[in-house]
Amino acid sequence: MIKLTVFDSIFYECGYMSGMYEKDGKRYNCCESVIMFVNDEIPLEGFGKEVMRATSNMGGGGGGWGSLCGAVSGGCMVYGLLMGTNGDEAPDEYTAIREKAREKTQIYLQMFEDKWGNVNCYDLLGANTRTEEGKKKYAENRANGIYFCEDYVKWSAKKIIELVRTDPDIKLP
């Protein structure tokens, strides 16, 4: 019998062993999936429709542009929700909060880059999907099993949960 972690059991019970969050007939993008998986484990203050609207355009490296991987941007957004500013702090407090959140986020970014070799979507995909040639290469890669977006999502969500739960600077609900 395989012993599942709490996080793995969420994937299993909800039918998203593929790595992407799926619910009500919808398969969410990388950014949405990471933030939703984390929110299932660690309720994120401020998570709601506005966050979902913002994350809905971050798949494919930001609107399909191929820049920062959606799974990575989802992880960054989690840190923002947990540690970010509200914008109404005094200037010194505002700066201190931003610096601490960036410090923690950069640890995650470095870990992702160390694990996967890059944080940019097109570099991770091995294809520029803004071009017809890149779209064809991407389709070939997927058909040949050279597609790891689900792995990036699952790894990111697990890593963020692990980092957040063990970080004494982050106060969880």
C-alpha positions as CSV (number, residue, x, y, z in Angstrom):
1,M,0.0,0.0,0.0
2,I,1.3,3.4,-1.0
3,K,1.3,6.0,1.9
4,L,0.2,9.3,0.5
5,T,1.1,12.6,2.1
6,V,-1.8,15.0,2.9
7,F,-0.9,16.9,-0.2
8,D,-0.8,13.8,-2.5
9,S,-4.1,12.7,-1.1
10,I,-5.6,16.0,-2.2
11,F,-4.4,15.4,-5.7
12,Y,-5.7,11.8,-5.6
13,E,-9.1,12.5,-4.1
14,C,-9.9,15.4,-6.4
15,G,-8.8,13.6,-9.5
16,Y,-5.9,15.8,-10.4
17,M,-3.0,13.3,-10.5
18,S,-2.1,15.0,-13.8
19,G,-0.8,17.9,-11.8
20,M,-3.2,20.6,-12.9
21,Y,-6.1,21.7,-10.8
22,E,-9.4,20.4,-12.2
23,K,-12.8,21.3,-11.0
24,D,-16.3,21.5,-12.4
25,G,-15.1,20.4,-15.8
26,K,-12.4,23.0,-16.0
27,R,-8.6,22.4,-16.1
28,Y,-6.8,25.4,-14.7
29,N,-3.5,26.9,-15.9
30,C,-0.2,26.5,-14.2
31,C,-0.5,29.7,-12.1
32,E,-4.1,29.1,-11.1
33,S,-3.3,25.5,-10.2
34,V,-0.4,26.3,-7.9
35,I,-2.2,28.9,-6.0
36,M,-5.4,26.8,-5.8
37,F,-3.5,23.7,-4.5
38,V,-1.7,25.8,-1.9
39,N,-5.0,27.5,-0.9
40,D,-6.5,24.0,-0.4
41,E,-3.8,23.2,2.1
42,I,-3.1,26.7,3.6
43,P,-6.0,29.1,3.3
44,L,-4.6,32.3,1.8
45,E,-6.0,35.5,3.1
46,G,-7.4,37.5,0.2
47,F,-7.8,34.5,-2.1
48,G,-11.0,34.9,-4.1
49,K,-12.4,36.1,-7.4
50,E,-9.9,38.9,-7.8
51,V,-6.9,36.6,-7.4
52,M,-8.4,34.1,-9.8
53,R,-8.9,36.8,-12.4
54,A,-5.2,37.9,-12.0
55,T,-3.9,34.3,-12.2
56,S,-6.2,33.4,-15.2
57,N,-3.9,35.4,-17.5
58,M,-0.6,34.1,-16.1
59,G,-0.5,30.7,-17.8
60,G,2.0,30.2,-20.7
61,G,4.5,32.6,-19.2
62,G,2.2,35.5,-18.7
63,G,-0.6,35.7,-21.3
64,G,1.1,33.0,-23.3
65,W,4.1,35.3,-23.8
66,G,6.6,32.7,-22.6
67,S,8.2,34.7,-19.8
68,L,8.1,33.6,-16.2
69,C,6.6,30.1,-15.9
70,G,3.0,30.1,-14.7
71,A,3.8,27.6,-11.9
72,V,6.6,29.9,-10.8
73,S,4.4,33.1,-10.9
74,G,1.8,31.2,-8.9
75,G,4.4,30.5,-6.2
76,C,5.4,34.2,-6.2
77,M,1.8,35.2,-5.8
78,V,1.4,32.9,-2.8
79,Y,4.3,34.7,-1.1
80,G,2.6,38.0,-1.9
81,L,-0.7,36.9,-0.4
82,L,1.1,35.5,2.7
83,M,3.7,38.2,3.3
84,G,3.0,41.1,0.9
85,T,2.1,44.7,1.6
86,N,-1.4,46.2,1.6
87,G,-0.1,49.4,0.2
88,D,-1.3,51.5,3.1
89,E,1.7,51.0,5.4
90,A,4.1,53.7,6.4
91,P,7.0,54.0,3.9
92,D,9.6,52.2,6.1
93,E,7.2,49.4,7.0
94,Y,6.2,49.1,3.4
95,T,9.8,48.7,2.3
96,A,10.6,46.2,5.0
97,I,7.6,44.0,4.2
98,R,8.5,44.0,0.5
99,E,12.2,43.2,1.2
100,K,11.2,40.2,3.4
101,A,8.7,38.9,0.9
102,R,11.2,39.2,-1.9
103,E,13.9,37.4,0.1
104,K,11.6,34.4,0.7
105,T,10.3,34.4,-2.9
106,Q,13.9,34.4,-4.2
107,I,14.7,31.4,-2.2
108,Y,11.8,29.6,-3.9
109,L,12.9,30.9,-7.3
110,Q,16.4,29.7,-6.8
111,M,15.2,26.3,-5.8
112,F,13.0,26.0,-8.8
113,E,15.8,27.1,-11.1
114,D,18.2,24.6,-9.5
115,K,15.6,21.8,-9.9
116,W,14.4,22.5,-13.4
117,G,17.2,24.6,-15.0
118,N,15.2,27.7,-15.7
119,V,12.2,29.8,-14.6
120,N,11.1,30.9,-18.1
121,C,8.2,29.2,-19.8
122,Y,9.7,28.9,-23.3
123,D,13.0,27.7,-22.0
124,L,11.2,25.0,-19.9
125,L,9.0,24.1,-22.8
126,G,11.8,24.0,-25.4
127,A,9.6,25.9,-27.8
128,N,8.4,29.4,-28.5
129,T,4.7,28.9,-28.9
130,R,4.2,32.4,-30.3
131,T,5.4,31.1,-33.7
132,E,3.9,28.4,-35.9
133,E,7.2,26.5,-35.8
134,G,7.2,26.7,-32.0
135,K,3.6,25.6,-31.8
136,K,4.4,22.6,-34.0
137,K,7.5,21.7,-31.8
138,Y,5.4,22.1,-28.6
139,A,2.7,19.7,-30.0
140,E,5.5,17.2,-31.0
141,N,7.0,17.5,-27.6
142,R,3.7,16.8,-25.9
143,A,3.0,13.9,-28.2
144,N,6.4,12.4,-27.3
145,G,5.9,12.9,-23.6
146,I,8.4,15.8,-23.4
147,Y,6.0,18.1,-21.5
148,F,6.5,18.8,-17.8
149,C,4.1,21.6,-16.9
150,E,2.2,19.3,-14.6
151,D,5.5,18.4,-12.9
152,Y,6.4,22.1,-12.4
153,V,2.9,22.7,-10.9
154,K,3.0,19.8,-8.5
155,W,6.6,20.5,-7.5
156,S,5.9,24.2,-7.0
157,A,2.8,23.7,-4.9
158,K,4.5,21.1,-2.7
159,K,7.7,23.2,-2.3
160,I,5.7,26.3,-1.4
161,I,3.7,24.4,1.2
162,E,6.8,22.9,2.6
163,L,8.7,26.2,2.7
164,V,5.8,28.2,4.2
165,R,5.0,25.6,6.9
166,T,8.6,25.6,8.1
167,D,9.3,29.3,7.9
168,P,9.0,31.0,11.3
169,D,8.6,34.4,9.6
170,I,5.3,33.4,8.1
171,K,2.3,33.5,10.4
172,L,-0.3,31.0,9.2
173,P,-4.0,31.2,10.0
